[in-house]
Each structure stands twice: as C-alpha cells, then as structure tokens.
C-alpha cells in the first residue's frame, strides 16, 4: 500500500481494490474505529509494513 493512502482508510466507504481483498464490505469499519477513537480523545493511524499488512495504532491523549 502506498504510505500516502494509509490514513485515507479511515474515511467512510474507502476500500482497497477488489484485487487486494477477498471479502465484501462497505468500507465502514475503519471510519467507525476513527469515530470511536475521536470520541475518546484518541487518535488512530495506519502505516504500511514492509512485506505487507498495516500497523494500526491508537494513541490516547487524555483531556
């Protein structure tokens, strides 16, 4: 995955191309995670890993 596209996964209805996934879906899961993180004063990020996959981090900042 292009590193510049990783954070875009948290936008509603964003999905990787069908050639990259074997399941169907609507692309809402990551945006729901981002909304929950934001509601709890947290930040969620995704970084592509060498060799495939993503590293997803949730950081709580507190209030």
PDB file of N, CA, C and O in Angstrom:
ATOM      1  N   UNK A   1       0.844  -1.174   0.000  1.00  0.00           N
ATOM      2  CA  UNK A   1       0.000   0.000   0.000  1.00  0.00           C
ATOM      3  C   UNK A   1       0.887   1.233   0.000  1.00  0.00           C
ATOM      4  O   UNK A   1       1.902   1.290   0.694  1.00  0.00           O
ATOM      5  N   UNK A   2       0.493   2.199  -0.775  1.00  0.00           N
ATOM      6  CA  UNK A   2       1.198   3.473  -0.819  1.00  0.00           C
ATOM      7  C   UNK A   2       1.033   4.171   0.534  1.00  0.00           C
ATOM      8  O   UNK A   2      -0.099   4.379   0.968  1.00  0.00           O
ATOM      9  N   UNK A   3       2.128   4.539   1.216  1.00  0.00           N
ATOM     10  CA  UNK A   3       2.022   5.190   2.532  1.00  0.00           C
ATOM     11  C   UNK A   3       1.146   6.437   2.534  1.00  0.00           C
ATOM     12  O   UNK A   3       0.544   6.763   3.557  1.00  0.00           O
ATOM     13  N   UNK A   4       1.066   7.131   1.418  1.00  0.00           N
ATOM     14  CA  UNK A   4       0.237   8.341   1.348  1.00  0.00           C
ATOM     15  C   UNK A   4      -1.252   8.025   1.388  1.00  0.00           C
ATOM     16  O   UNK A   4      -2.063   8.915   1.645  1.00  0.00           O
ATOM     17  N   UNK A   5      -1.624   6.776   1.139  1.00  0.00           N
ATOM     18  CA  UNK A   5      -3.042   6.385   1.134  1.00  0.00           C
ATOM     19  C   UNK A   5      -3.502   5.775   2.451  1.00  0.00           C
ATOM     20  O   UNK A   5      -4.703   5.591   2.651  1.00  0.00           O
ATOM     21  N   UNK A   6      -2.584   5.460   3.348  1.00  0.00           N
ATOM     22  CA  UNK A   6      -2.932   4.728   4.568  1.00  0.00           C
ATOM     23  C   UNK A   6      -3.954   5.464   5.429  1.00  0.00           C
ATOM     24  O   UNK A   6      -4.933   4.855   5.859  1.00  0.00           O
ATOM     25  N   UNK A   7      -3.758   6.742   5.692  1.00  0.00           N
ATOM     26  CA  UNK A   7      -4.705   7.467   6.545  1.00  0.00           C
ATOM     27  C   UNK A   7      -6.069   7.625   5.878  1.00  0.00           C
ATOM     28  O   UNK A   7      -7.069   7.818   6.569  1.00  0.00           O
ATOM     29  N   UNK A   8      -6.128   7.547   4.550  1.00  0.00           N
ATOM     30  CA  UNK A   8      -7.401   7.620   3.837  1.00  0.00           C
ATOM     31  C   UNK A   8      -8.312   6.438   4.121  1.00  0.00           C
ATOM     32  O   UNK A   8      -9.509   6.495   3.838  1.00  0.00           O
ATOM     33  N   UNK A   9      -7.756   5.364   4.678  1.00  0.00           N
ATOM     34  CA  UNK A   9      -8.581   4.201   5.014  1.00  0.00           C
ATOM     35  C   UNK A   9      -9.623   4.521   6.070  1.00  0.00           C
ATOM     36  O   UNK A   9     -10.612   3.799   6.201  1.00  0.00           O
ATOM     37  N   UNK A  10      -9.416   5.592   6.825  1.00  0.00           N
ATOM     38  CA  UNK A  10     -10.332   5.950   7.909  1.00  0.00           C
ATOM     39  C   UNK A  10     -11.482   6.829   7.436  1.00  0.00           C
ATOM     40  O   UNK A  10     -12.316   7.248   8.239  1.00  0.00           O
ATOM     41  N   UNK A  11     -11.531   7.110   6.136  1.00  0.00           N
ATOM     42  CA  UNK A  11     -12.656   7.856   5.581  1.00  0.00           C
ATOM     43  C   UNK A  11     -13.756   6.856   5.223  1.00  0.00           C
ATOM     44  O   UNK A  11     -13.459   5.757   4.754  1.00  0.00           O
ATOM     45  N   UNK A  12     -15.022   7.223   5.438  1.00  0.00           N
ATOM     46  CA  UNK A  12     -16.116   6.284   5.145  1.00  0.00           C
ATOM     47  C   UNK A  12     -16.102   5.807   3.695  1.00  0.00           C
ATOM     48  O   UNK A  12     -15.818   6.573   2.774  1.00  0.00           O
ATOM     49  N   UNK A  13     -16.410   4.543   3.516  1.00  0.00           N
ATOM     50  CA  UNK A  13     -16.576   3.897   2.216  1.00  0.00           C
ATOM     51  C   UNK A  13     -15.279   3.757   1.429  1.00  0.00           C
ATOM     52  O   UNK A  13     -15.319   3.491   0.228  1.00  0.00           O
ATOM     53  N   UNK A  14     -14.132   3.931   2.079  1.00  0.00           N
ATOM     54  CA  UNK A  14     -12.844   3.709   1.414  1.00  0.00           C
ATOM     55  C   UNK A  14     -12.485   2.243   1.551  1.00  0.00           C
ATOM     56  O   UNK A  14     -12.521   1.687   2.649  1.00  0.00           O
ATOM     57  N   UNK A  15     -12.144   1.627   0.457  1.00  0.00           N
ATOM     58  CA  UNK A  15     -11.729   0.228   0.465  1.00  0.00           C
ATOM     59  C   UNK A  15     -10.541   0.062  -0.451  1.00  0.00           C
ATOM     60  O   UNK A  15     -10.331   0.850  -1.373  1.00  0.00           O
ATOM     61  N   UNK A  16      -9.772  -0.966  -0.189  1.00  0.00           N
ATOM     62  CA  UNK A  16      -8.735  -1.340  -1.137  1.00  0.00           C
ATOM     63  C   UNK A  16      -9.417  -1.955  -2.340  1.00  0.00           C
ATOM     64  O   UNK A  16     -10.571  -2.374  -2.244  1.00  0.00           O
ATOM     65  N   UNK A  17      -8.745  -2.017  -3.451  1.00  0.00           N
ATOM     66  CA  UNK A  17      -9.331  -2.596  -4.653  1.00  0.00           C
ATOM     67  C   UNK A  17      -9.680  -4.059  -4.452  1.00  0.00           C
ATOM     68  O   UNK A  17      -9.080  -4.724  -3.608  1.00  0.00           O
ATOM     69  N   UNK A  18     -10.624  -4.564  -5.198  1.00  0.00           N
ATOM     70  CA  UNK A  18     -11.043  -5.960  -5.100  1.00  0.00           C
ATOM     71  C   UNK A  18      -9.874  -6.918  -5.310  1.00  0.00           C
ATOM     72  O   UNK A  18      -9.885  -8.034  -4.791  1.00  0.00           O
ATOM     73  N   UNK A  19      -8.868  -6.489  -6.065  1.00  0.00           N
ATOM     74  CA  UNK A  19      -7.719  -7.359  -6.285  1.00  0.00           C
ATOM     75  C   UNK A  19      -6.907  -7.557  -5.013  1.00  0.00           C
ATOM     76  O   UNK A  19      -6.081  -8.467  -4.947  1.00  0.00           O
ATOM     77  N   UNK A  20      -7.129  -6.711  -3.992  1.00  0.00           N
ATOM     78  CA  UNK A  20      -6.374  -6.797  -2.753  1.00  0.00           C
ATOM     79  C   UNK A  20      -7.156  -7.452  -1.626  1.00  0.00           C
ATOM     80  O   UNK A  20      -6.565  -7.840  -0.619  1.00  0.00           O
ATOM     81  N   UNK A  21      -8.465  -7.583  -1.770  1.00  0.00           N
ATOM     82  CA  UNK A  21      -9.275  -8.144  -0.691  1.00  0.00           C
ATOM     83  C   UNK A  21     -10.103  -9.306  -1.217  1.00  0.00           C
ATOM     84  O   UNK A  21     -10.482  -9.342  -2.387  1.00  0.00           O
ATOM     85  N   UNK A  22     -10.375 -10.254  -0.328  1.00  0.00           N
ATOM     86  CA  UNK A  22     -11.171 -11.408  -0.755  1.00  0.00           C
ATOM     87  C   UNK A  22     -12.563 -11.394  -0.140  1.00  0.00           C
ATOM     88  O   UNK A  22     -13.353 -12.309  -0.372  1.00  0.00           O
ATOM     89  N   UNK A  23     -12.864 -10.381   0.630  1.00  0.00           N
ATOM     90  CA  UNK A  23     -14.183 -10.307   1.256  1.00  0.00           C
ATOM     91  C   UNK A  23     -14.928  -9.089   0.757  1.00  0.00           C
ATOM     92  O   UNK A  23     -14.330  -8.133   0.264  1.00  0.00           O
ATOM     93  N   UNK A  24     -16.229  -9.139   0.890  1.00  0.00           N
ATOM     94  CA  UNK A  24     -17.024  -7.981   0.504  1.00  0.00           C
ATOM     95  C   UNK A  24     -17.261  -7.125   1.741  1.00  0.00           C
ATOM     96  O   UNK A  24     -17.158  -7.605   2.870  1.00  0.00           O
ATOM     97  N   UNK A  25     -17.565  -5.910   1.529  1.00  0.00           N
ATOM     98  CA  UNK A  25     -17.834  -4.995   2.629  1.00  0.00           C
ATOM     99  C   UNK A  25     -18.103  -3.618   2.058  1.00  0.00           C
ATOM    100  O   UNK A  25     -18.073  -3.406   0.845  1.00  0.00           O
ATOM    101  N   UNK A  26     -18.365  -2.694   2.958  1.00  0.00           N
ATOM    102  CA  UNK A  26     -18.716  -1.348   2.514  1.00  0.00           C
ATOM    103  C   UNK A  26     -17.682  -0.298   2.901  1.00  0.00           C
ATOM    104  O   UNK A  26     -17.857   0.878   2.582  1.00  0.00           O
ATOM    105  N   UNK A  27     -16.631  -0.689   3.569  1.00  0.00           N
ATOM    106  CA  UNK A  27     -15.582   0.259   3.914  1.00  0.00           C
ATOM    107  C   UNK A  27     -15.923   1.151   5.093  1.00  0.00           C
ATOM    108  O   UNK A  27     -15.433   2.277   5.176  1.00  0.00           O
ATOM    109  N   UNK A  28     -16.751   0.672   6.004  1.00  0.00           N
ATOM    110  CA  UNK A  28     -17.142   1.486   7.157  1.00  0.00           C
ATOM    111  C   UNK A  28     -16.357   1.165   8.420  1.00  0.00           C
ATOM    112  O   UNK A  28     -16.272   2.008   9.314  1.00  0.00           O
ATOM    113  N   UNK A  29     -15.785  -0.018   8.519  1.00  0.00           N
ATOM    114  CA  UNK A  29     -15.095  -0.434   9.744  1.00  0.00           C
ATOM    115  C   UNK A  29     -14.039   0.538  10.220  1.00  0.00           C
ATOM    116  O   UNK A  29     -14.101   0.978  11.368  1.00  0.00           O
ATOM    117  N   UNK A  30     -13.067   0.897   9.387  1.00  0.00           N
ATOM    118  CA  UNK A  30     -12.034   1.825   9.851  1.00  0.00           C
ATOM    119  C   UNK A  30     -12.577   3.209  10.219  1.00  0.00           C
ATOM    120  O   UNK A  30     -12.067   3.839  11.144  1.00  0.00           O
ATOM    121  N   UNK A  31     -13.601   3.689   9.512  1.00  0.00           N
ATOM    122  CA  UNK A  31     -14.152   5.004   9.856  1.00  0.00           C
ATOM    123  C   UNK A  31     -14.892   4.955  11.190  1.00  0.00           C
ATOM    124  O   UNK A  31     -14.911   5.944  11.923  1.00  0.00           O
ATOM    125  N   UNK A  32     -15.501   3.811  11.512  1.00  0.00           N
ATOM    126  CA  UNK A  32     -16.149   3.653  12.822  1.00  0.00           C
ATOM    127  C   UNK A  32     -15.093   3.649  13.916  1.00  0.00           C
ATOM    128  O   UNK A  32     -15.277   4.274  14.961  1.00  0.00           O
ATOM    129  N   UNK A  33     -13.983   2.944  13.681  1.00  0.00           N
ATOM    130  CA  UNK A  33     -12.878   2.943  14.647  1.00  0.00           C
ATOM    131  C   UNK A  33     -12.380   4.371  14.875  1.00  0.00           C
ATOM    132  O   UNK A  33     -12.157   4.770  16.018  1.00  0.00           O
ATOM    133  N   UNK A  34     -12.204   5.140  13.804  1.00  0.00           N
ATOM    134  CA  UNK A  34     -11.725   6.519  13.933  1.00  0.00           C
ATOM    135  C   UNK A  34     -12.714   7.382  14.707  1.00  0.00           C
ATOM    136  O   UNK A  34     -12.303   8.225  15.505  1.00  0.00           O
ATOM    137  N   UNK A  35     -14.007   7.184  14.484  1.00  0.00           N
ATOM    138  CA  UNK A  35     -15.027   7.963  15.206  1.00  0.00           C
ATOM    139  C   UNK A  35     -15.021   7.639  16.699  1.00  0.00           C
ATOM    140  O   UNK A  35     -15.140   8.536  17.534  1.00  0.00           O
ATOM    141  N   UNK A  36     -14.882   6.364  17.028  1.00  0.00           N
ATOM    142  CA  UNK A  36     -14.832   5.965  18.434  1.00  0.00           C
ATOM    143  C   UNK A  36     -13.570   6.519  19.089  1.00  0.00           C
ATOM    144  O   UNK A  36     -13.614   7.008  20.218  1.00  0.00           O
ATOM    145  N   UNK A  37     -12.450   6.442  18.382  1.00  0.00           N
ATOM    146  CA  UNK A  37     -11.196   6.989  18.915  1.00  0.00           C
ATOM    147  C   UNK A  37     -11.341   8.480  19.181  1.00  0.00           C
ATOM    148  O   UNK A  37     -10.938   8.966  20.238  1.00  0.00           O
ATOM    149  N   UNK A  38     -11.907   9.202  18.237  1.00  0.00           N
ATOM    150  CA  UNK A  38     -12.083  10.643  18.407  1.00  0.00           C
ATOM    151  C   UNK A  38     -12.990  10.944  19.599  1.00  0.00           C
ATOM    152  O   UNK A  38     -12.724  11.886  20.345  1.00  0.00           O
ATOM    153  N   UNK A  39     -14.045  10.173  19.792  1.00  0.00           N
ATOM    154  CA  UNK A  39     -14.959  10.385  20.916  1.00  0.00           C
ATOM    155  C   UNK A  39     -14.273  10.173  22.259  1.00  0.00           C
ATOM    156  O   UNK A  39     -14.738  10.678  23.281  1.00  0.00           O
ATOM    157  N   UNK A  40     -13.172   9.431  22.260  1.00  0.00           N
ATOM    158  CA  UNK A  40     -12.438   9.152  23.497  1.00  0.00           C
ATOM    159  C   UNK A  40     -11.107   9.893  23.559  1.00  0.00           C
ATOM    160  O   UNK A  40     -10.183   9.475  24.258  1.00  0.00           O
ATOM    161  N   UNK A  41     -11.020  10.994  22.822  1.00  0.00           N
ATOM    162  CA  UNK A  41      -9.818  11.838  22.784  1.00  0.00           C
ATOM    163  C   UNK A  41      -8.586  11.035  22.383  1.00  0.00           C
ATOM    164  O   UNK A  41      -7.512  11.190  22.966  1.00  0.00           O
ATOM    165  N   UNK A  42      -8.753  10.184  21.389  1.00  0.00           N
ATOM    166  CA  UNK A  42      -7.653   9.362  20.897  1.00  0.00           C
ATOM    167  C   UNK A  42      -7.456   9.624  19.413  1.00  0.00           C
ATOM    168  O   UNK A  42      -8.300  10.223  18.746  1.00  0.00           O
ATOM    169  N   UNK A  43      -6.330   9.162  18.924  1.00  0.00           N
ATOM    170  CA  UNK A  43      -6.001   9.309  17.508  1.00  0.00           C
ATOM    171  C   UNK A  43      -5.639   7.934  16.968  1.00  0.00           C
ATOM    172  O   UNK A  43      -4.919   7.180  17.622  1.00  0.00           O
ATOM    173  N   UNK A  44      -6.130   7.605  15.784  1.00  0.00           N
ATOM    174  CA  UNK A  44      -5.816   6.318  15.166  1.00  0.00           C
ATOM    175  C   UNK A  44      -5.051   6.585  13.869  1.00  0.00           C
ATOM    176  O   UNK A  44      -5.430   7.452  13.081  1.00  0.00           O
ATOM    177  N   UNK A  45      -3.979   5.833  13.658  1.00  0.00           N
ATOM    178  CA  UNK A  45      -3.171   5.971  12.456  1.00  0.00           C
ATOM    179  C   UNK A  45      -2.866   4.587  11.891  1.00  0.00           C
ATOM    180  O   UNK A  45      -2.925   3.586  12.604  1.00  0.00           O
ATOM    181  N   UNK A  46      -2.544   4.548  10.622  1.00  0.00           N
ATOM    182  CA  UNK A  46      -2.164   3.295   9.962  1.00  0.00           C
ATOM    183  C   UNK A  46      -0.909   3.541   9.134  1.00  0.00           C
ATOM    184  O   UNK A  46      -0.788   4.548   8.436  1.00  0.00           O
ATOM    185  N   UNK A  47       0.022   2.593   9.230  1.00  0.00           N
ATOM    186  CA  UNK A  47       1.262   2.651   8.448  1.00  0.00           C
ATOM    187  C   UNK A  47       1.458   1.308   7.755  1.00  0.00           C
ATOM    188  O   UNK A  47       1.335   0.258   8.386  1.00  0.00           O
ATOM    189  N   UNK A  48       1.763   1.337   6.460  1.00  0.00           N
ATOM    190  CA  UNK A  48       2.056   0.078   5.773  1.00  0.00           C
ATOM    191  C   UNK A  48       3.345  -0.535   6.325  1.00  0.00           C
ATOM    192  O   UNK A  48       4.280   0.179   6.685  1.00  0.00           O
ATOM    193  N   UNK A  49       3.377  -1.865   6.383  1.00  0.00           N
ATOM    194  CA  UNK A  49       4.579  -2.576   6.823  1.00  0.00           C
ATOM    195  C   UNK A  49       5.310  -3.123   5.606  1.00  0.00           C
ATOM    196  O   UNK A  49       4.693  -3.453   4.593  1.00  0.00           O
ATOM    197  N   UNK A  50       6.610  -3.213   5.715  1.00  0.00           N
ATOM    198  CA  UNK A  50       7.366  -3.854   4.648  1.00  0.00           C
ATOM    199  C   UNK A  50       6.920  -5.302   4.559  1.00  0.00           C
ATOM    200  O   UNK A  50       6.769  -5.968   5.583  1.00  0.00           O
ATOM    201  N   UNK A  51       6.714  -5.778   3.392  1.00  0.00           N
ATOM    202  CA  UNK A  51       6.283  -7.158   3.214  1.00  0.00           C
ATOM    203  C   UNK A  51       4.784  -7.343   3.280  1.00  0.00           C
ATOM    204  O   UNK A  51       4.302  -8.466   3.127  1.00  0.00           O
ATOM    205  N   UNK A  52       4.031  -6.285   3.502  1.00  0.00           N
ATOM    206  CA  UNK A  52       2.573  -6.372   3.512  1.00  0.00           C
ATOM    207  C   UNK A  52       1.965  -6.120   4.872  1.00  0.00           C
ATOM    208  O   UNK A  52       2.650  -6.174   5.894  1.00  0.00           O
ATOM    209  N   UNK A  53       0.699  -5.849   4.876  1.00  0.00           N
ATOM    210  CA  UNK A  53      -0.031  -5.574   6.106  1.00  0.00           C
ATOM    211  C   UNK A  53       0.097  -4.137   6.558  1.00  0.00           C
ATOM    212  O   UNK A  53       0.767  -3.324   5.922  1.00  0.00           O
ATOM    213  N   UNK A  54      -0.550  -3.840   7.654  1.00  0.00           N
ATOM    214  CA  UNK A  54      -0.545  -2.495   8.224  1.00  0.00           C
ATOM    215  C   UNK A  54      -0.229  -2.555   9.705  1.00  0.00           C
ATOM    216  O   UNK A  54      -0.524  -3.544  10.376  1.00  0.00           O
ATOM    217  N   UNK A  55       0.366  -1.500  10.203  1.00  0.00           N
ATOM    218  CA  UNK A  55       0.482  -1.304  11.631  1.00  0.00           C
ATOM    219  C   UNK A  55      -0.525  -0.221  11.982  1.00  0.00           C
ATOM    220  O   UNK A  55      -0.408   0.914  11.521  1.00  0.00           O
ATOM    221  N   UNK A  56      -1.512  -0.567  12.795  1.00  0.00           N
ATOM    222  CA  UNK A  56      -2.546   0.387  13.203  1.00  0.00           C
ATOM    223  C   UNK A  56      -2.308   0.725  14.663  1.00  0.00           C
ATOM    224  O   UNK A  56      -2.171  -0.168  15.500  1.00  0.00           O
ATOM    225  N   UNK A  57      -2.260   2.018  14.970  1.00  0.00           N
ATOM    226  CA  UNK A  57      -2.011   2.484  16.328  1.00  0.00           C
ATOM    227  C   UNK A  57      -3.137   3.383  16.806  1.00  0.00           C
ATOM    228  O   UNK A  57      -3.657   4.207  16.055  1.00  0.00           O
ATOM    229  N   UNK A  58      -3.501   3.211  18.064  1.00  0.00           N
ATOM    230  CA  UNK A  58      -4.469   4.098  18.714  1.00  0.00           C
ATOM    231  C   UNK A  58      -3.740   4.752  19.874  1.00  0.00           C
ATOM    232  O   UNK A  58      -3.223   4.070  20.759  1.00  0.00           O
ATOM    233  N   UNK A  59      -3.704   6.077  19.863  1.00  0.00           N
ATOM    234  CA  UNK A  59      -2.999   6.831  20.893  1.00  0.00           C
ATOM    235  C   UNK A  59      -4.009   7.682  21.658  1.00  0.00           C
ATOM    236  O   UNK A  59      -4.707   8.510  21.074  1.00  0.00           O
ATOM    237  N   UNK A  60      -4.077   7.467  22.973  1.00  0.00           N
ATOM    238  CA  UNK A  60      -4.979   8.241  23.825  1.00  0.00           C
ATOM    239  C   UNK A  60      -4.223   9.449  24.347  1.00  0.00           C
ATOM    240  O   UNK A  60      -3.150   9.324  24.937  1.00  0.00           O
ATOM    241  N   UNK A  61      -4.805  10.628  24.119  1.00  0.00           N
ATOM    242  CA  UNK A  61      -4.142  11.868  24.510  1.00  0.00           C
ATOM    243  C   UNK A  61      -4.640  12.410  25.835  1.00  0.00           C
ATOM    244  O   UNK A  61      -3.970  13.235  26.457  1.00  0.00           O
ATOM    245  N   UNK A  62      -5.793  11.964  26.271  1.00  0.00           N
ATOM    246  CA  UNK A  62      -6.374  12.486  27.509  1.00  0.00           C
ATOM    247  C   UNK A  62      -7.073  13.817  27.283  1.00  0.00           C
ATOM    248  O   UNK A  62      -7.025  14.387  26.193  1.00  0.00           O
ATOM    249  N   UNK A  63      -7.718  14.294  28.325  1.00  0.00           N
ATOM    250  CA  UNK A  63      -8.423  15.586  28.220  1.00  0.00           C
ATOM    251  C   UNK A  63      -8.019  16.489  29.331  1.00  0.00           C
ATOM    252  O   UNK A  63      -8.501  17.618  29.415  1.00  0.00           O
TER     253      UNK A  63
END
